[in-house]
Amino acid sequence: MNTTCTCCPRLAAAFVAIVLAVLALPAAADSFRVGNRLLVPGDSAARAVALLGEPLAVEPIEIERVFHDRYGRVHHVVTVVRERWYYEYRGRPLALVIDCGAISWIER
């Protein structure tokens, strides 16, 4: 009597196909490839300048964060200042949001 499972090779092949498909996806949805380098949130602003050059324009962004106490009353307000750096890379617009000298997010 043959007790070998015939579905195991098919499951292994399906697993390998899924792993290869996942590896073929971009590294992250919020990353940006510059040649063979990858720019990701958390990278320094200096790295962005090294890879992309000086931005075409810089726009200051002010975001107010309101903190409430447990009763819903305003406890204090903090204004956070960030910058949006605008680039054009290979004919397409690109914006990097810089916070405290590092990339917070990438907008395409």
C-alpha positions in Angstrom: 0.0 0.0 0.0 1.4 3.4 -1.0 1.1 6.0 1.8 2.9 8.9 0.1 0.9 12.1 0.0 0.5 13.3 -3.6 -0.5 16.8 -2.6 2.8 17.7 -0.8 4.8 18.4 -3.9 1.9 20.6 -5.2 1.8 22.5 -1.8 5.5 23.0 -1.9 5.4 24.4 -5.4 2.5 26.7 -4.5 4.5 27.9 -1.5 7.6 28.6 -3.6 5.4 30.5 -6.1 3.9 32.7 -3.4 7.3 33.5 -1.9 8.7 34.4 -5.3 5.7 36.6 -6.0 6.1 38.4 -2.7 9.9 38.9 -3.3 9.1 40.5 -6.7 7.0 43.3 -5.0 8.6 46.6 -4.3 10.6 46.9 -1.1 7.9 49.1 0.5 5.0 51.2 -0.7 6.6 54.3 0.7 10.1 53.8 -0.6 11.6 55.3 -3.7 14.3 53.9 -6.0 17.0 56.2 -7.3 19.1 54.2 -9.7 20.2 51.1 -7.7 19.7 52.9 -4.3 16.6 52.9 -2.2 15.3 56.0 -0.4 13.1 55.2 2.6 11.5 57.1 5.5 14.0 57.4 8.2 16.9 58.2 5.8 18.6 61.5 6.5 17.9 64.6 4.5 21.6 64.6 3.6 21.2 61.2 1.9 18.2 62.6 -0.1 20.4 65.5 -1.3 23.3 63.1 -2.1 21.0 60.9 -4.2 18.6 63.5 -5.8 20.5 66.8 -5.5 19.1 70.0 -4.1 15.3 70.2 -4.2 13.6 72.4 -6.8 11.5 74.0 -4.0 11.1 73.8 -0.3 7.7 74.5 1.4 7.4 74.8 5.2 4.5 72.9 6.7 3.0 73.7 10.1 0.9 71.1 11.8 -0.9 71.9 15.0 -1.3 69.0 17.4 -3.9 69.5 20.1 -3.6 67.5 23.3 -6.7 67.0 25.5 -7.1 66.0 29.1 -9.3 63.1 30.1 -12.3 65.3 30.3 -11.9 66.5 26.7 -10.6 69.9 27.5 -7.6 71.3 25.6 -4.5 70.7 27.6 -2.0 72.2 25.3 -1.2 72.8 21.6 2.1 72.0 19.9 3.0 73.4 16.5 5.2 71.0 14.5 7.2 72.5 11.7 8.2 70.2 8.8 9.4 70.9 5.2 8.1 69.4 1.9 11.0 69.1 -0.6 9.9 69.0 -4.3 11.9 67.2 -6.9 11.4 66.0 -10.5 13.0 62.6 -11.0 13.0 61.2 -14.6 10.2 63.5 -15.6 7.9 62.7 -12.6 7.1 64.8 -9.6 8.4 63.7 -6.2 8.0 65.2 -2.8 9.8 64.3 0.4 8.5 65.4 3.8 11.4 66.2 6.1 11.0 66.2 9.8 14.0 66.9 12.2 16.5 66.2 9.4 15.0 62.9 8.3 12.5 61.8 5.7 9.1 61.3 7.3 7.3 60.2 4.1 7.6 60.1 0.4 4.8 61.4 -1.9 4.7 60.5 -5.6 
